Amino acid sequence: MADRPSSSSSNAPGNARGDAPGDAGANYSDEELERYFDDPSQRERPAEASSPGSSSSRGSSSSGGSSSSGGSPSGEYAPPRASSSGGRAGASGGPGGGAGNGFGPGGGDGNGGNRNGGNRNGGNRNGGSGSDGPNGGDAPWSNRRRPRSGVRGFFHRRLGPKAAQAAFVLTLIAGAALLGVLALGGYVASLAVSSNLPSTKQIENPELDQATVAYTADGEVLARYATQNRSMVSIDEVSDHVVEALVATEDHRFYDHWGMDLYRTIGAVGRTLVSTVAGIGDRQGGSTITQQLARNLYNKKIGREVTVGRKVKEMMTAVQIERQYTKPEIIEMYLNTIEFGNNAFGIEAAAQTYFDTTAAGLNRLQAATFVGMLKAPSYYDPLDNPERAKRRRNVVLSQMKKRDALPENFYAEHKDDPVETDFQSSQLKASLAPYFAEFVRGWMKDWARKNGRNFYTGGLRVYTTLNADMQKMANQAVEKQADGLQKVVDYEWSRASGYKRGERLEDYADANPEEPFSYYMESHPEVVNDHVRGSERFKTLTGEKGLSEEEALDKLKSDAAFMDQIRKELGHLSAGLVSVDPRSGYVKTWVGGRNFEEGKYDKVALAKRQPGSTFKPFVYTAAIDNGYSPYYQVKDSVFTYTMEGATAENKRWSPSNFGVSTGEMKTLREGLANSLNTITARVMMKLVNPQQVAFYARHMGIRKSELKEVPALALGAGEVTLLEMAAAYSTLAKGGLYHKPQVVTRIEDRSGNVLYEAQPRPEEALPEQTAYTVVDMMRDVIDYGTGRRIRYQWDLNDYDLAGKTGTTTENADGWFMLMHPQLVTGAWVGFNDRRVAFRSTFWGQGAHNALFLVGDYFQRLAQSEEVDLSKSEEFPLPAGLGEGQVGPSGGGQGQQQGGDEENRVGW
């Protein structure tokens, strides 16, 4: 046991030389100690004995006396311990100990003295002999003086150097942790009073962008209009398989925690540290479903950056969400906010986009596929990466099995099943009726602006007039017939002669010209050059490249690939078809073109083309309403009308028939049925006038297109849209009542409140008797006139039909309008460039192109069980108008300007 130190009243002044810290009695400054320890030569030299004049007491190491030999200025570092001989410290012991081991820089085997004269036992603790190191010991703290104040001094006075050092380090760690907690608490407190977290009101009433969804009249989704394609559904409208897969994979303790899963959070922190420090494994977020919901709902407030601050905000918001909502409500909100690929937000939009079903209809495999996508929607997208999606789906299934959410044998039976999708894009191009959907979008944008609604994010439900079954039939009819007509023009314009193969589309079915439309390119260089000049490449060459127009033209025409594209554009046949219910004005079908991706210019509501002979009914309507009988006769002969004030080029107008003029007297009914231009022109100029005809046309439905009040208007010289023509013909079919075409029947907000409901208000455009008389005349067009093919070729003999064909100059436009008491349908066929047309006169007539589209469509309707196209329905005979009153009691004379009373219909 070590001797207890004795006190001494004499303190030596120490070594005045201060050569080294090893000199006994020296009192060194910090700077001197630093110089000493920084100089190896100082530390390695042997300790020097004190001079004879030293005031320190010498002592033998064996006797335990105090000694200055090899002494250290820091002998006071040495903890109490016995010397080798059990000797006592020198009464006047200096700062150094003997030659024994000690903690102080000069501690040795002997007893060290107290620099202040007190006794303190030197000792051997963790140190070697005085000669082992430069300071008598090799402990890492042996190079420092023992602290006497502050936290370190407190521990050193009570615990000893090593324990004190450990305690001090632990104190630093604990202090840092405490500071971190305090800082975190302060940060949390600042968040609570700042605007960086969603408010209570926002949490109670989260606002989500929802797609405006348009539906057909029979409930099919027509289109979605949104920045985020999202449809909200309740938890009751979601398959249980989705919920089971979600909880089993993402948060299996979901029903037990309060927004945060401490076990998962701690584990995630550990895994993230291992990943960051050791590079093993992946970082883990540790977010619960509620935390993910917080991030989805309030991503602008919370953010998505990988920071502690974001995680704290996410946790705090999750706790608030758990206080406000039940667990099923949280699941419901989560499933409505998650983002999948292809602009599908929420489980309902995703189900419709990827599997063409509803959220309620998802099976286990589909549900597991969606939950698997949550980890990385693009990476595990089943459309782009079916194998990855399958592997990830199987991970979800295994988790479901692990959590008892899956029958024991299900995984083994289905793990090899492929991911089968049925993709339905939310883009307009994938819509059942893309041109109609685009028209509805424009209509809705205008309505939303006027009514203070957000069209793209408001989650509106728009119910349209379109009938999905009828639209599908219209699409099929247009595709089949337009493809057949395309073969006709491709073949006709591929050769200089022998271009007509027959008068049936079947005659051209196997026609495969080497270079379709090539002869047109050769024979119409001015049209070709105009298209080349209108291209973007031409503009680039003459602009950025600085070529002259001739140089650019020559360069592009020598480019075979470029000219092949020009040829395809010029030779592409366009078409449009629309159907309207004349009883309400509801649009039932709308085919605005053959391919929405290739050409978005709508041929129903936007394109204005000359209607040709389909305009003639307006001329006869004006005559009938002005008292002329359908059997009033005029001469079938060419005449010349001289227009006053017209230019020399347009001064004389001499209309002629498609065929020969007989010179005989023809009734108005015959003139309309056989589309005789001479008869119609005489009616226009002899019985009525251009102003009257334009007036009737406008009242009947040509409301937007400009109608020039000139004689040539009688033969369709004006430009109108197909939709306007269908509306005007519907006025005739409905007994003179005009209905503005309707595309939307009802609009609801996201809660189901009705915001708009269509209320068709017909306008009386014509007397009922006039309308019926003209319709009866147009029955003859179908029964024996230019439209008779519609009955025998398409087997429609059992229906009450009326209509009109139309063809414009040089066969540029083909039209056909067909009326049934329940449905009015119009079709147009032609090319985007009016200078391009069918080559043969036969195929250029509306009776042989546009009629084919309508005939095919009506035949499909007639054969369909889903559509009720009544055979018994007839155009209603007006009250007081007998059968004999639409015919004459005697023929009128052509020279008369208005027939006598007995030749009028009788009103």
TALINNOR-V630928 format. One record per backbone hydrogen bond with DSSP energy under -0.5 kcal/mol. NH is the residue of the N-H (numbers start at 1). CO is the residue of the C=O. If there is no record, write none. Layout:
# TALINNOR-V630928
((NH;CO) (NH;CO))
This chain:
# TALINNOR-V630928
((8;117) (11;9) (12;10) (15;24) (16;14) (23;20) (26;23) (28;26) (33;29) (34;30) (35;31) (36;32) (37;33) (38;34) (39;35) (39;36) (40;38) (42;39) (43;39) (44;40) (45;41) (54;51) (64;60) (65;60) (70;48) (71;68) (73;21) (75;72) (75;95) (77;74) (78;75) (81;122) (84;109) (86;83) (88;63) (93;90) (100;108) (102;128) (102;136) (107;104) (107;135) (109;100) (113;96) (114;118) (117;114) (120;112) (125;123) (130;99) (132;129) (133;129) (136;130) (136;133) (142;139) (144;141) (153;149) (154;150) (155;151) (156;152) (157;153) (158;154) (158;155) (159;155) (160;155) (160;156) (164;160) (165;161) (166;162) (167;163) (168;164) (169;165) (170;166) (171;167) (172;168) (173;169) (174;170) (175;171) (176;172) (177;173) (178;174) (179;175) (180;176) (181;177) (182;178) (183;179) (184;180) (185;181) (186;182) (187;183) (188;184) (189;185) (190;186) (191;187) (192;188) (193;189) (194;190) (194;191) (203;199) (204;200) (205;201) (206;203) (208;206) (210;457) (211;230) (212;225) (213;211) (213;460) (214;223) (215;462) (216;220) (217;466) (218;466) (219;216) (222;214) (223;214) (224;426) (225;212) (226;224) (227;456) (229;343) (230;228) (231;345) (237;234) (238;235) (239;359) (242;239) (243;239) (244;240) (245;241) (246;242) (247;243) (248;244) (249;245) (250;246) (251;246) (251;247) (254;251) (256;253) (257;253) (258;260) (262;260) (265;261) (266;262) (267;263) (268;264) (269;265) (270;266) (271;267) (272;268) (273;269) (274;270) (275;271) (276;272) (277;273) (278;274) (279;274) (279;275) (280;274) (284;268) (292;288) (293;289) (294;290) (295;291) (296;292) (297;293) (298;294) (299;296) (301;298) (302;298) (303;299) (307;305) (311;307) (312;308) (313;309) (314;310) (315;311) (316;312) (317;313) (318;314) (319;315) (320;316) (321;317) (322;318) (323;319) (324;320) (324;321) (325;321) (330;326) (331;327) (332;328) (333;329) (334;330) (335;331) (336;332) (337;333) (337;334) (338;334) (340;344) (344;341) (345;229) (345;343) (346;338) (347;335) (350;346) (351;347) (352;348) (353;349) (354;350) (355;350) (355;351) (356;352) (357;351) (361;358) (362;359) (367;363) (368;364) (369;365) (370;366) (371;367) (372;368) (373;369) (374;370) (374;371) (375;372) (376;373) (380;376) (381;378) (385;381) (389;385) (390;386) (391;387) (392;388) (393;389) (394;390) (395;391) (396;392) (397;393) (398;394) (399;395) (400;396) (401;397) (402;398) (403;399) (404;401) (405;400) (406;400) (410;407) (411;407) (413;409) (414;410) (415;411) (417;414) (420;418) (421;419) (422;354) (424;353) (430;427) (431;428) (434;431) (437;433) (438;434) (439;435) (440;436) (441;437) (442;438) (443;439) (444;440) (445;441) (446;442) (447;443) (448;444) (449;445) (450;446) (451;447) (452;449) (453;448) (455;453) (458;454) (459;210) (461;748) (462;213) (462;460) (463;461) (463;746) (464;215) (464;462) (465;743) (467;588) (468;466) (471;467) (472;468) (473;469) (474;470) (475;471) (476;472) (477;473) (478;474) (479;475) (480;476) (481;477) (482;478) (483;479) (484;480) (485;481) (486;482) (487;483) (488;484) (489;485) (490;486) (491;487) (492;488) (493;489) (494;491) (495;492) (501;499) (507;504) (508;505) (509;506) (511;508) (512;510) (516;513) (517;490) (518;515) (519;493) (520;493) (521;517) (522;518) (523;519) (524;520) (528;524) (529;525) (530;526) (531;527) (532;528) (533;529) (534;530) (535;532) (539;535) (540;536) (541;537) (542;538) (543;539) (544;540) (545;540) (547;541) (552;548) (553;549) (554;550) (555;551) (556;552) (557;553) (558;554) (559;556) (560;558) (563;559) (564;560) (565;561) (566;562) (567;563) (568;564) (569;565) (570;566) (571;567) (572;568) (572;569) (573;571) (574;830) (576;828) (577;591) (578;826) (579;589) (580;824) (581;586) (582;580) (584;581) (585;581) (587;742) (588;579) (589;579) (591;577) (592;590) (599;595) (602;600) (603;592) (606;602) (607;602) (609;607) (609;720) (611;718) (612;716) (614;611) (615;612) (616;613) (618;615) (619;615) (619;616) (620;616) (621;617) (622;618) (623;619) (624;620) (625;621) (626;622) (627;624) (628;623) (632;629) (634;666) (636;664) (637;635) (639;655) (641;653) (642;640) (643;641) (643;651) (644;642) (646;643) (651;647) (653;641) (663;636) (666;634) (668;632) (669;630) (671;667) (672;668) (673;669) (674;670) (675;672) (676;671) (677;675) (680;676) (681;677) (682;678) (683;679) (684;680) (685;681) (686;682) (687;682) (687;683) (688;683) (693;689) (694;690) (695;691) (696;692) (697;693) (698;694) (699;695) (700;696) (701;697) (702;697) (703;701) (708;706) (710;708) (713;710) (714;711) (715;712) (716;713) (717;712) (719;706) (720;609) (723;604) (725;721) (726;722) (727;723) (728;724) (729;725) (730;726) (731;727) (732;728) (733;729) (734;730) (735;732) (736;731) (737;731) (738;736) (738;763) (742;585) (745;463) (746;463) (747;756) (748;461) (749;753) (750;458) (752;749) (755;747) (756;747) (758;745) (762;760) (763;738) (765;736) (765;763) (766;736) (771;767) (772;768) (773;769) (774;770) (775;771) (776;772) (777;773) (778;774) (779;775) (779;776) (780;776) (780;777) (782;778) (782;779) (783;779) (784;780) (785;780) (786;673) (787;781) (788;785) (790;787) (791;788) (792;788) (793;789) (794;789) (795;791) (796;791) (799;796) (800;873) (801;799) (802;819) (803;778) (804;817) (806;815) (808;813) (811;808) (812;809) (814;829) (815;806) (816;827) (817;804) (818;825) (819;802) (820;823) (823;820) (824;580) (825;818) (826;578) (827;816) (828;576) (829;814) (830;574) (831;812) (832;572) (834;832) (836;833) (838;811) (844;840) (845;841) (845;842) (848;845) (849;846) (851;846) (852;849) (853;849) (854;850) (855;851) (856;852) (857;853) (858;854) (859;855) (860;856) (861;857) (862;858) (863;859) (864;860) (864;861) (869;867) (870;868) (881;878) (882;880) (885;882) (886;883) (887;884) (889;902) (892;631) (896;893) (903;900) (904;901))
